[in-house]
Amino acid sequence: MKITFIGAGNMGGAMAHGLYQTDMFRPEDITCTARSQATLDKCLKLMPGIHVATNNREAVRNADIVVFAVKPWLIEGVIQEVKNALDYSKQIILSVVAGYTTEKLQTLLEREGHPTPAVFYMIPNTAIDVKASMTFFVPSNASDEQIQLIQGMMEKVGGCMQIEEKNMPACMALASCGIAYAFRYIRAAMEGGVEMGLYAKDAKKIVSHTIRGAAEMILQHDSHPEEEIDHVTTPGGLTIKGLNAMEENGFTNAVIKGLKAGR
Ligand SMILES: NC(=O)c1ccc[n+]([C@@H]2O[C@H](COP(=O)([O-])OP(=O)(O)OC[C@H]3O[C@@H](n4cnc5c(N)ncnc54)[C@H](OP(=O)(O)O)[C@@H]3O)[C@@H](O)[C@H]2O)c1
């Protein structure tokens, strides 16, 4: 199975690196393209053995999966550049370009006399770099086998969910913007830890493992957060005082307003 990334920046590069660390691809099965040699050198340093190129048309030729990961204002030009080199009868096309719906992608890819390609509008988050992404995708004209293949591939690098296209903005708010909100919580808790006398590096380790533990518990127990909170809050104890003080200062409201503002 061969995969080509057109654009190997923050997202394309992270996605390539995540998949590089799985058993699904050998290094030589991965090709990354970019405009600058500097980006390609960075890719090679991080992922020895992969192919890199600046010629997008050449890079897509033997790929089974082609991933478009350029900035939104570049996607139309890049698709125009490569589409005649694509084989819609067997290649799967993924785009991680935010806002480019399956309808827009299919319109851009349209070619007279060629079949409609299997296209996936997909949004991972940057944690794909460490195989801990939350990825959403919307398939268009894909067979069940192709959907299973892509779902299986993305499950090797984190959680993955097929969604209805109308829910993409909400899912992006929770996961792709959401990872920044999680980082901001980590920073806020670190600042609290430092104010209480901890070194920042110690606070960072404590908060990061605490967040990871909370997420693992929810995922493994399939529980509701409030159920897990109940196990921590002794009546009249410290934790409930802390939670109530956070709520008094608008914690839940701030999170919901932030999510909706970033939709
Ligand atoms: N960052 C995220 O969290 C995130 C999450 C989900 C989706 N996305 C989507 O991912 C896409 C890329 O975002 P990004 O943050 O990764 O941007 P980025 O860091 O700027 O990466 C874009 C890459 O595209 C390359 N590129 C530009 N023009 C090209 C061309 N004609 N041919 C081949 N490569 C070309 C750039 O090469 P050079 O490095 O040489 O300039 C760069 O490596 C966006 O559409 C965004 O909506 C991002």
The ligand as an SDF file (V2000), in Angstrom:
LIG
                    3D

 48 52  0  0  0  0  0  0  0  0999 V2000
   -2.8670   22.2140   11.4510 N   0  0  0  0  0  0  0  0  0  0  0  0
   -3.9840   21.6010   11.8720 C   0  0  0  0  0  0  0  0  0  0  0  0
   -4.2430   21.4040   13.0730 O   0  0  0  0  0  0  0  0  0  0  0  0
   -4.9680   21.0820   10.8620 C   0  0  0  0  0  0  0  0  0  0  0  0
   -5.9900   20.2150   11.2900 C   0  0  0  0  0  0  0  0  0  0  0  0
   -6.8650   19.7010   10.3410 C   0  0  0  0  0  0  0  0  0  0  0  0
   -6.7300   20.0850    9.0130 C   0  0  0  0  0  0  0  0  0  0  0  0
   -5.7460   20.9730    8.6390 N   0  0  0  0  0  0  0  0  0  0  0  0
   -5.6620   21.3620    7.2320 C   0  0  0  0  0  0  0  0  0  0  0  0
   -4.4030   20.9760    6.7440 O   0  0  0  0  0  0  0  0  0  0  0  0
   -4.0460   21.8150    5.6550 C   0  0  0  0  0  0  0  0  0  0  0  0
   -2.5990   22.2130    5.8100 C   0  0  0  0  0  0  0  0  0  0  0  0
   -2.4560   22.9840    6.9830 O   0  0  0  0  0  0  0  0  0  0  0  0
   -1.0710   23.0350    7.7280 P   0  0  0  0  0  0  0  0  0  0  0  0
   -1.3050   23.6470    9.0440 O   0  0  0  0  0  0  0  0  0  0  0  0
   -0.4010   21.7060    7.6640 O   0  0  0  0  0  0  0  0  0  0  0  0
   -0.2820   24.0630    6.7630 O   0  0  0  0  0  0  0  0  0  0  0  0
    1.2890   24.1670    6.5050 P   0  0  0  0  0  0  0  0  0  0  0  0
    2.0320   23.8100    7.7420 O   0  0  0  0  0  0  0  0  0  0  0  0
    1.5340   25.4870    5.8650 O   0  0  0  0  0  0  0  0  0  0  0  0
    1.5710   23.0090    5.4370 O   0  0  0  0  0  0  0  0  0  0  0  0
    1.2020   23.0920    4.1040 C   0  0  0  0  0  0  0  0  0  0  0  0
    2.2470   22.3530    3.2930 C   0  0  0  0  0  0  0  0  0  0  0  0
    1.8680   22.4210    1.9450 O   0  0  0  0  0  0  0  0  0  0  0  0
    3.0320   22.5830    1.1740 C   0  0  0  0  0  0  0  0  0  0  0  0
    2.6820   23.1260   -0.1290 N   0  0  0  0  0  0  0  0  0  0  0  0
    2.2500   24.3680   -0.4520 C   0  0  0  0  0  0  0  0  0  0  0  0
    2.0230   24.4600   -1.7670 N   0  0  0  0  0  0  0  0  0  0  0  0
    2.3160   23.2390   -2.2770 C   0  0  0  0  0  0  0  0  0  0  0  0
    2.3020   22.7040   -3.5870 C   0  0  0  0  0  0  0  0  0  0  0  0
    1.9410   23.4410   -4.6480 N   0  0  0  0  0  0  0  0  0  0  0  0
    2.6650   21.4290   -3.7360 N   0  0  0  0  0  0  0  0  0  0  0  0
    3.0450   20.6560   -2.7020 C   0  0  0  0  0  0  0  0  0  0  0  0
    3.0910   21.1120   -1.4360 N   0  0  0  0  0  0  0  0  0  0  0  0
    2.7300   22.3870   -1.2400 C   0  0  0  0  0  0  0  0  0  0  0  0
    3.8980   23.5020    1.9860 C   0  0  0  0  0  0  0  0  0  0  0  0
    5.2360   23.3940    1.5570 O   0  0  0  0  0  0  0  0  0  0  0  0
    6.4130   24.3280    2.2010 P   0  0  0  0  0  0  0  0  0  0  0  0
    6.5570   23.8410    3.6230 O   0  0  0  0  0  0  0  0  0  0  0  0
    7.5840   24.0150    1.3970 O   0  0  0  0  0  0  0  0  0  0  0  0
    5.9060   25.7210    2.1050 O   0  0  0  0  0  0  0  0  0  0  0  0
    3.6460   22.9570    3.3850 C   0  0  0  0  0  0  0  0  0  0  0  0
    4.5720   21.9450    3.6820 O   0  0  0  0  0  0  0  0  0  0  0  0
   -4.9820   23.0280    5.6980 C   0  0  0  0  0  0  0  0  0  0  0  0
   -5.8380   23.0080    4.5780 O   0  0  0  0  0  0  0  0  0  0  0  0
   -5.7550   22.8610    6.9850 C   0  0  0  0  0  0  0  0  0  0  0  0
   -7.1080   23.2510    6.8270 O   0  0  0  0  0  0  0  0  0  0  0  0
   -4.8560   21.4520    9.5310 C   0  0  0  0  0  0  0  0  0  0  0  0
  1  2  1  0
  2  3  2  0
  2  4  1  0
  4  5  1  0
  4 48  2  0
  5  6  2  0
  6  7  1  0
  7  8  2  0
  8  9  1  0
  8 48  1  0
  9 10  1  0
  9 46  1  0
 10 11  1  0
 11 12  1  0
 11 44  1  0
 12 13  1  0
 13 14  1  0
 14 15  2  0
 14 16  1  0
 14 17  1  0
 17 18  1  0
 18 19  2  0
 18 20  1  0
 18 21  1  0
 21 22  1  0
 22 23  1  0
 23 24  1  0
 23 42  1  0
 24 25  1  0
 25 26  1  0
 25 36  1  0
 26 27  1  0
 26 35  1  0
 27 28  2  0
 28 29  1  0
 29 30  1  0
 29 35  2  0
 30 31  1  0
 30 32  2  0
 32 33  1  0
 33 34  2  0
 34 35  1  0
 36 37  1  0
 36 42  1  0
 37 38  1  0
 38 39  2  0
 38 40  1  0
 38 41  1  0
 42 43  1  0
 44 45  1  0
 44 46  1  0
 46 47  1  0
M  CHG  2   8   1  16  -1
M  END
$$$$
